[in-house]
């Protein structure tokens, strides 16, 4: 009798369950916002990366609807084969203006942007140094490139320099890759020091601004602007799906970099272009970010307010260090995190448990939005007190 070649799947699922690593989706009804509908209940939403509250904004919705009516629902194929819309180019120009780079290229997701950019600029004769806590898309882009990959300890400049000293001379090109805001911790990369090392060791730097675009910097351009590094030689990657309230990704940088990626980035060349609706929504979001800096100011006000409430009312709470609207409550085990997440849900709070292998230690991840009200922040703190008790 022939063995079932898929039998291993059930055993693997049992292992995942035993480790409390099992994941399943939770359905939300209606629009995204500070309050969401789930299982017939209204829950305060501290699980969203919609930092500026734009995913449900009427202007983005109107832009998406109009673009669909004019251009249809899909881009029908690769932009090189099927042609692209001027709307795509308008968005790329707007991103380049926001980031103050020479040009930009829009991908169909942030994940694809990282895969495509990394795999294009380095190959088998090259060397990649990657922060230990980098997002999966950065790590998988490094593997896809075929380059030699070494991880350095999280934000550890001395360890990075040691690796460069030991290995750099053996490779043609070198690329340092890092998130700017680490999505599961909330801390920032040491960008200034990274750029100094890159110059000293003749390295390129790719920084993923997914959780910084629209959030950090005087104009909302991200960590590069926040740290005063605008105009320096960098490969900037980001997403349209978080603060910009849409879907897609981008790479911003020099004109030669973008022209090269159009010719050598597999995840751009061989992927259908971004839909007209997503493109128009992201373009509308960039205009809102530029015209309404008070949204970003309110986001940071909410972030500081929540930190103060926790410090005053729950000084014993074990939060991970954060310089962003991402706050994480560290917990002892996956089971404890699951229990805490379920209690919060019962208390009217949607804030997910994040567990290995996504992160090294289990936690409750909470994200702030510009549209959260002071009473909602206090409700979260009250619920967190019950977890501690």
C-alpha positions in Angstrom: 0.0 0.0 0.0 1.4 3.4 -1.0 2.1 5.8 1.9 0.3 9.1 1.9 3.0 11.7 1.0 1.0 14.4 2.8 0.6 12.6 6.1 3.3 14.7 7.7 1.1 17.8 7.5 -1.2 16.5 10.3 1.7 15.7 12.6 3.3 19.1 12.0 0.0 20.8 12.8 -0.2 18.8 16.1 3.3 20.0 17.0 2.3 23.6 16.3 -0.7 23.2 18.5 1.3 21.6 21.4 3.8 24.6 21.3 0.9 27.1 21.4 2.1 28.4 18.1 -1.1 27.7 16.2 -2.5 30.7 14.3 -5.9 31.4 12.8 -7.5 34.6 11.4 -10.1 36.7 13.2 -12.8 38.2 11.0 -13.5 41.9 11.2 -16.7 43.4 9.8 -17.0 46.9 8.3 -14.2 49.5 7.9 -10.9 49.7 9.7 -10.8 52.2 12.5 -10.1 52.8 16.2 -13.2 50.7 16.8 -13.9 47.5 14.8 -16.7 45.0 14.7 -15.8 41.4 15.5 -18.1 38.5 16.3 -21.0 40.9 16.7 -19.2 43.1 19.2 -17.4 46.5 19.1 -13.8 46.2 20.1 -11.2 49.0 20.6 -8.6 48.3 17.8 -5.0 48.3 19.0 -4.0 45.7 16.4 -3.9 47.9 13.3 -0.9 49.4 11.5 -3.3 52.1 10.2 -1.4 54.6 12.2 -3.0 57.8 10.8 -6.5 56.3 10.4 -6.6 56.6 6.7 -7.7 53.1 5.7 -11.3 54.2 6.2 -10.9 57.8 5.1 -13.6 59.0 2.7 -11.0 60.7 0.4 -9.1 57.5 -0.1 -12.3 55.6 -0.7 -13.4 58.2 -3.2 -10.1 58.1 -5.0 -10.2 54.3 -5.2 -13.7 54.3 -6.6 -13.0 57.0 -9.2 -9.9 55.1 -10.4 -11.8 51.9 -10.7 -14.5 53.6 -12.7 -12.0 55.1 -15.0 -9.4 52.3 -15.3 -11.2 49.2 -14.2 -10.4 46.8 -11.4 -7.0 45.3 -12.4 -3.7 46.2 -14.1 -4.0 43.0 -16.2 -0.3 42.1 -16.2 3.3 43.2 -15.7 3.7 46.8 -16.4 6.5 46.1 -18.9 4.3 43.7 -20.9 0.8 45.1 -20.5 1.6 48.7 -20.2 1.2 50.8 -17.1 -1.1 53.7 -16.1 0.0 57.2 -15.7 -1.5 56.9 -12.2 1.4 54.5 -11.3 3.9 57.1 -12.4 2.1 59.9 -10.5 2.4 57.8 -7.3 6.1 57.1 -7.9 6.7 60.8 -8.4 4.8 61.6 -5.2 6.8 59.0 -3.2 10.1 60.4 -4.5 9.0 63.9 -3.6 8.0 62.7 -0.1 11.3 60.9 0.4 13.3 63.6 -1.4 15.0 61.0 -3.7 15.6 61.2 -7.4 13.0 58.5 -8.2 10.9 55.7 -6.9 9.4 52.4 -8.1 6.0 51.0 -7.0 5.6 47.2 -6.3 2.5 45.2 -5.7 3.4 44.7 -2.0 6.1 45.7 0.5 7.2 42.1 0.7 7.8 42.0 -3.1 9.7 45.3 -2.9 12.2 43.9 -0.4 12.5 40.6 -2.3 13.0 42.3 -5.6 15.4 45.1 -4.5 17.7 42.8 -2.5 17.8 40.0 -5.1 18.6 42.6 -7.8 21.5 44.5 -6.2 23.5 41.6 -4.8 24.2 38.0 -5.9 26.4 35.0 -5.3 29.7 36.9 -5.2 28.3 39.3 -2.6 27.8 39.7 1.2 24.7 40.7 3.2 24.7 41.8 6.8 21.2 41.6 8.3 19.9 42.7 11.7 18.8 39.7 13.7 15.2 41.1 14.2 14.6 42.0 10.5 11.3 41.4 9.0 10.7 38.1 7.1 10.7 39.9 3.7 14.2 41.2 4.3 15.5 37.8 5.4 13.9 36.0 2.5 15.2 38.6 0.1 18.7 38.0 1.3 18.3 34.2 0.8 16.8 34.7 -2.6 19.8 36.8 -3.7 22.2 33.9 -3.3 24.6 36.1 -1.4 26.5 35.1 1.7 24.3 36.2 4.6 25.4 36.9 8.2 23.1 38.2 10.9 24.4 40.7 13.4 23.0 41.1 16.9 20.0 43.4 17.1 21.1 47.0 16.7 24.6 46.0 17.9 27.0 48.3 16.0 30.1 46.7 17.5 29.0 43.3 16.4 28.3 44.6 12.9 31.7 46.2 12.7 33.4 43.0 13.8 31.6 41.1 11.0 32.5 43.7 8.4 36.2 43.6 9.5 36.3 39.8 9.2 34.4 39.3 6.0 34.0 42.4 3.9 37.3 42.0 1.9 36.3 38.6 0.6 33.3 39.8 -1.4 32.6 41.9 -4.4 29.7 44.0 -3.0 28.3 44.3 0.5 24.7 45.2 1.5 23.6 46.1 5.1 19.8 45.5 5.5 17.7 46.7 8.4 14.2 47.7 9.4 14.0 51.3 10.4 11.2 50.7 12.9 11.2 47.1 14.1 7.6 46.0 13.8 7.4 43.6 16.7 9.4 45.6 19.2 8.9 49.3 18.3 12.5 50.4 18.5 14.5 52.2 15.8 17.6 51.1 14.0 20.9 53.1 14.6 20.8 54.6 11.1 23.6 57.2 11.5 26.1 54.6 12.8 25.0 52.2 10.0 25.8 54.8 7.4 29.1 55.6 8.9 30.1 51.9 8.8 28.8 51.6 5.3 31.0 54.4 4.2 34.1 53.0 6.0 33.6 49.5 4.5 32.3 50.4 1.1 28.8 49.0 1.7 25.3 49.7 0.4 22.5 50.2 2.9 18.9 49.1 2.4 16.5 50.4 5.1 12.8 49.2 5.3 10.7 52.2 6.2 7.4 50.2 6.4 6.4 51.3 9.9 8.1 54.7 9.6 6.6 56.1 6.4 3.9 58.7 7.3 4.8 58.3 11.0 8.3 59.6 11.6 10.1 62.7 10.3 9.0 66.3 10.1 7.2 65.7 6.8 6.3 62.1 7.6 9.0 60.8 5.2 10.3 58.2 7.8 13.3 57.4 9.8 15.7 58.6 7.2 14.2 62.1 7.6 13.9 61.6 11.4 17.7 61.0 11.7 18.6 63.8 9.3 19.9 61.4 6.6 17.9 62.7 3.7 20.0 62.8 0.5 22.5 60.2 1.7 23.1 57.2 -0.6 20.5 54.7 0.5 18.0 52.2 -0.8 14.8 53.0 0.9 12.0 50.5 0.8 8.5 50.9 2.2 4.9 50.0 2.1 1.6 51.6 1.1 -0.4 49.4 3.4 0.2 50.9 6.8 0.1 54.6 7.5 -0.8 55.2 3.8 -4.0 53.0 4.2 -3.7 51.2 0.9 -1.7 48.3 -0.5 1.6 47.9 -2.3 5.3 48.7 -1.7 7.9 51.0 -3.1 11.7 51.5 -3.5 13.0 55.0 -3.4 16.5 56.1 -4.3 18.8 57.4 -7.1 17.6 57.5 -10.7 20.1 54.9 -11.7 19.0 52.5 -8.9 15.3 52.8 -10.0 16.2 52.3 -13.7 18.3 49.3 -12.8 15.4 47.8 -10.7 13.0 48.2 -13.7 15.4 46.0 -15.6 16.6 43.5 -13.0 14.1 43.2 -10.2 12.2 39.9 -10.7 9.4 40.7 -8.3 8.6 43.9 -10.3 9.2 42.6 -13.8 7.2 39.4 -13.4 4.3 40.6 -11.2 1.1 42.3 -12.2 1.1 46.0 -11.5 -0.7 47.6 -8.5 -4.4 47.9 -9.1 -5.8 51.4 -10.1 -7.8 51.5 -6.8 -4.8 50.8 -4.6 -2.6 53.2 -6.6 -5.1 56.1 -6.4 -5.8 55.5 -2.6 -2.0 55.6 -1.9 -1.7 58.8 -3.9 -4.5 60.4 -2.0 -3.0 59.3 1.3 0.3 61.0 0.5 -1.6 64.3 -0.2 -3.3 64.0 3.2 0.0 63.4 5.0 1.5 66.5 3.4 -1.6 68.7 4.0 -2.6 67.5 7.5 0.5 67.2 9.7 -1.8 67.4 12.7 -2.7 63.7 12.1 0.9 62.7 12.7 1.0 65.1 15.7 -2.1 63.5 17.2 -0.6 60.0 16.7 2.4 61.0 18.7 0.3 62.7 21.3 -1.6 59.5 21.8 1.6 57.5 21.9 3.1 59.7 24.7 -0.2 59.8 26.5 -0.5 56.0 26.7 3.1 55.7 27.9 2.4 58.2 30.6 -0.8 56.5 31.7 1.1 53.2 31.9 4.0 54.7 33.8 1.6 56.4 36.3 -0.9 53.6 36.8 1.1 50.4 36.0 4.8 51.1 36.7 5.4 47.4 37.1 4.3 46.7 33.5 7.1 45.1 31.4 7.1 47.0 28.2 9.8 46.6 25.6 11.8 49.7 24.8 10.0 51.7 22.0 10.4 54.9 20.1 7.4 54.4 17.9 3.6 54.0 18.2 4.3 50.2 18.7 4.2 49.1 22.3 4.8 45.5 23.4 4.0 43.9 26.7 6.5 41.0 27.1 5.1 37.8 28.6 6.6 34.6 29.8 5.2 32.0 27.4 3.1 31.5 24.3 0.3 30.2 26.5 0.4 33.3 28.7 0.3 35.5 25.7 -2.7 33.7 24.3 -4.5 33.9 27.6 -3.8 37.6 27.9 -5.0 38.3 24.3 -8.2 36.4 25.0 -8.8 38.4 28.2 -8.3 41.7 26.4 -10.7 40.6 23.8 -13.3 39.8 26.5 -12.6 43.2 28.0 -13.4 44.9 24.6 -9.8 45.3 23.4 -8.4 43.8 20.2 -4.6 43.5 20.7 -3.0 40.3 19.4 -0.7 37.8 21.1 2.6 37.6 19.1 4.5 34.4 19.7 7.5 32.5 18.4 8.7 31.8 15.7 7.6 35.3 14.7 9.4 36.8 17.7 12.0 35.4 20.1 9.7 36.0 23.2 5.9 36.1 23.5 4.2 39.4 23.8 1.0 41.4 23.4 1.6 43.9 20.6 -0.3 47.2 20.8 -0.4 49.9 18.1 -1.6 53.4 18.4 -3.7 55.3 15.9 -4.2 59.1 15.4 -7.9 58.4 15.8 -7.8 56.9 19.3 -9.6 58.9 21.9 -8.2 59.6 25.4 -11.0 57.5 27.0 -10.0 54.6 24.8 -6.4 54.8 25.9 -7.6 54.7 29.5 -9.8 51.7 28.8 -6.7 49.8 27.5 -4.7 50.7 30.6 -7.6 49.4 32.8 -7.7 46.1 30.9 -3.9 45.8 31.2 -4.1 46.2 34.9 -6.4 43.2 35.1 -3.8 41.1 33.3 -1.1 42.2 35.8 -3.4 41.3 38.7 
